[in-house]
Amino acid sequence: MQKQKLYNTEIEASRIIYGCMNLGNNRNRPELNDEEMRREAVKSVNAALEHGINFFDHADIYGRGKSEEIFSDIWKAHPGLRDKIIMQSKCGIRFAGDPASGAPHRFDFTYEHITNSAEGSLKRLKTDYLDVLLLHRPDPLVRPEEVARAFDDLHKAGKVKYFGVSNHTAYQIDLLKKYVTQPLVVNQLELNLIHSDLINAGIITNQRKPETFIRGEGTLEYCRLNDITVQAWSPLALGEFNKEGSDLSNVISEIAGRRNVSSEAIVTAWLLKHPAKIQPVIGTRRPERIAAVCQADSIELTREEWYKLFIAGRGEDLP
Ligand SMILES: NC(=O)c1ccc[n+]([C@@H]2O[C@H](COP(=O)([O-])OP(=O)(O)OC[C@H]3O[C@@H](n4cnc5c(N)ncnc54)[C@H](OP(=O)(O)O)[C@@H]3O)[C@@H](O)[C@H]2O)c1
């Protein structure tokens, strides 16, 4: 797997990230018991490692803490692994009922919540430090000076090396930067062939199309201008690209067949082709699908292929 430097850090990151949200989660498979989920998680993480993935994405809320907790089984299987991989987690989302019944699902960027959440992640992951900590979803009540203090304290204590955000617009990042002096090195955003709004926003600007609602205009360009690495969550659109008979699945199959790689590889290569050096954060638990995705590292789509996929994914021709 090719590596790329995370801007403003010394981190040499694999181009593809393994997302741990589905580890330890038996939402659609209630028949799996805890032990089976643990074994499955170790197999998934092993498959990612075998394919050269060295970057793992977590959040305090994944599986309500279970995903981080289960991931820590990997240290027993691979002593000495911790310093060879990059561990990222997120904070800032609180579930309904936390800390007491009646509290709504909400976002929380207070000093106490950020620092407590990071401590909780360290404990569950059984590690002394996080390489990267992200703010999960923008909190309208954010006081950037509090975020700055939390980040500085976590950094000074050696608990977090680098910081970033997720699902943030350019202005929201600028607001944080008014006080936060730690560099913000990542913005993790939803981006895939079906949900390509962040790229589409730059194309439909100035079009007279009142029915088209532009979301996130300028976010990608802002990240490129400011050396913030973009990470794409749900890069495989949960498998939706495979919908039988759709234009998109036909285009993907045609290119995959010609290049002798999987459809998953084509969908992932579409993100890797973007000059922002986007890192797809993949979420499949299946070793065979992890292998299929990682074939993307060995191909580069032509501009023609990239546009063909983009047009099929957005569902209409370009202006
Ligand atoms: N920052 C944020 O707000 C945010 C939000 C969501 C996710 N994330 C991060 O992004 C990671 C990936 O998210 P995701 O799981 O939604 O992404 P994804 O890689 O697009 O989707 C993977 C999911 O789709 C299923 N799937 C079904 N058919 C598939 C096919 N043909 N190809 C690929 N997958 C198929 C997989 O099931 P199988 O396991 O059976 O393959 C798996 O459950 C998460 O683990 C998390 O780290 C971040």
The ligand as an SDF file (V2000), in Angstrom:
LIG
                    3D

 48 52  0  0  0  0  0  0  0  0999 V2000
  -17.0190   11.0770   10.6370 N   0  0  0  0  0  0  0  0  0  0  0  0
  -18.2330   10.6030   10.5400 C   0  0  0  0  0  0  0  0  0  0  0  0
  -19.2280   11.2810   10.7950 O   0  0  0  0  0  0  0  0  0  0  0  0
  -18.3970    9.1650   10.1040 C   0  0  0  0  0  0  0  0  0  0  0  0
  -19.6860    8.6530    9.8070 C   0  0  0  0  0  0  0  0  0  0  0  0
  -19.7850    7.3250    9.4090 C   0  0  0  0  0  0  0  0  0  0  0  0
  -18.6330    6.5370    9.2820 C   0  0  0  0  0  0  0  0  0  0  0  0
  -17.3950    7.0560    9.5890 N   0  0  0  0  0  0  0  0  0  0  0  0
  -16.1530    6.2460    9.4520 C   0  0  0  0  0  0  0  0  0  0  0  0
  -16.1140    5.7030    8.1580 O   0  0  0  0  0  0  0  0  0  0  0  0
  -15.9610    4.2880    8.2310 C   0  0  0  0  0  0  0  0  0  0  0  0
  -16.6320    3.6360    7.0680 C   0  0  0  0  0  0  0  0  0  0  0  0
  -18.0250    3.8930    7.1150 O   0  0  0  0  0  0  0  0  0  0  0  0
  -19.0860    2.9160    6.4400 P   0  0  0  0  0  0  0  0  0  0  0  0
  -19.0390    1.5810    7.0830 O   0  0  0  0  0  0  0  0  0  0  0  0
  -20.3720    3.6600    6.3920 O   0  0  0  0  0  0  0  0  0  0  0  0
  -18.4460    2.8290    4.9700 O   0  0  0  0  0  0  0  0  0  0  0  0
  -18.4340    1.9330    3.7120 P   0  0  0  0  0  0  0  0  0  0  0  0
  -17.0840    1.3380    3.5740 O   0  0  0  0  0  0  0  0  0  0  0  0
  -18.9720    2.7600    2.5790 O   0  0  0  0  0  0  0  0  0  0  0  0
  -19.5250    0.7770    3.9670 O   0  0  0  0  0  0  0  0  0  0  0  0
  -19.2050   -0.4600    4.5310 C   0  0  0  0  0  0  0  0  0  0  0  0
  -20.5030   -1.1270    4.9380 C   0  0  0  0  0  0  0  0  0  0  0  0
  -21.2820   -1.4270    3.7820 O   0  0  0  0  0  0  0  0  0  0  0  0
  -21.5390   -2.8280    3.7200 C   0  0  0  0  0  0  0  0  0  0  0  0
  -21.5640   -3.3230    2.3340 N   0  0  0  0  0  0  0  0  0  0  0  0
  -22.5600   -4.0040    1.7860 C   0  0  0  0  0  0  0  0  0  0  0  0
  -22.3030   -4.3380    0.5200 N   0  0  0  0  0  0  0  0  0  0  0  0
  -21.0970   -3.8530    0.2360 C   0  0  0  0  0  0  0  0  0  0  0  0
  -20.2910   -3.8510   -0.9260 C   0  0  0  0  0  0  0  0  0  0  0  0
  -20.6280   -4.4350   -2.0790 N   0  0  0  0  0  0  0  0  0  0  0  0
  -19.1240   -3.2270   -0.8320 N   0  0  0  0  0  0  0  0  0  0  0  0
  -18.7560   -2.6300    0.3000 C   0  0  0  0  0  0  0  0  0  0  0  0
  -19.4750   -2.6290    1.4350 N   0  0  0  0  0  0  0  0  0  0  0  0
  -20.6430   -3.2170    1.4020 C   0  0  0  0  0  0  0  0  0  0  0  0
  -20.4150   -3.4490    4.5320 C   0  0  0  0  0  0  0  0  0  0  0  0
  -20.8350   -4.7180    4.9840 O   0  0  0  0  0  0  0  0  0  0  0  0
  -19.7680   -5.9140    5.2140 P   0  0  0  0  0  0  0  0  0  0  0  0
  -19.0990   -5.6120    6.5190 O   0  0  0  0  0  0  0  0  0  0  0  0
  -20.6500   -7.1080    5.2600 O   0  0  0  0  0  0  0  0  0  0  0  0
  -18.8200   -5.9190    4.0630 O   0  0  0  0  0  0  0  0  0  0  0  0
  -20.2590   -2.4420    5.6520 C   0  0  0  0  0  0  0  0  0  0  0  0
  -21.2870   -2.5930    6.6070 O   0  0  0  0  0  0  0  0  0  0  0  0
  -16.5260    3.9120    9.6000 C   0  0  0  0  0  0  0  0  0  0  0  0
  -16.0170    2.6720   10.0720 O   0  0  0  0  0  0  0  0  0  0  0  0
  -16.0640    5.0770   10.4300 C   0  0  0  0  0  0  0  0  0  0  0  0
  -14.7240    4.8620   10.8140 O   0  0  0  0  0  0  0  0  0  0  0  0
  -17.2800    8.3560    9.9910 C   0  0  0  0  0  0  0  0  0  0  0  0
  1  2  1  0
  2  3  2  0
  2  4  1  0
  4  5  1  0
  4 48  2  0
  5  6  2  0
  6  7  1  0
  7  8  2  0
  8  9  1  0
  8 48  1  0
  9 10  1  0
  9 46  1  0
 10 11  1  0
 11 12  1  0
 11 44  1  0
 12 13  1  0
 13 14  1  0
 14 15  2  0
 14 16  1  0
 14 17  1  0
 17 18  1  0
 18 19  2  0
 18 20  1  0
 18 21  1  0
 21 22  1  0
 22 23  1  0
 23 24  1  0
 23 42  1  0
 24 25  1  0
 25 26  1  0
 25 36  1  0
 26 27  1  0
 26 35  1  0
 27 28  2  0
 28 29  1  0
 29 30  1  0
 29 35  2  0
 30 31  1  0
 30 32  2  0
 32 33  1  0
 33 34  2  0
 34 35  1  0
 36 37  1  0
 36 42  1  0
 37 38  1  0
 38 39  2  0
 38 40  1  0
 38 41  1  0
 42 43  1  0
 44 45  1  0
 44 46  1  0
 46 47  1  0
M  CHG  2   8   1  16  -1
M  END
$$$$
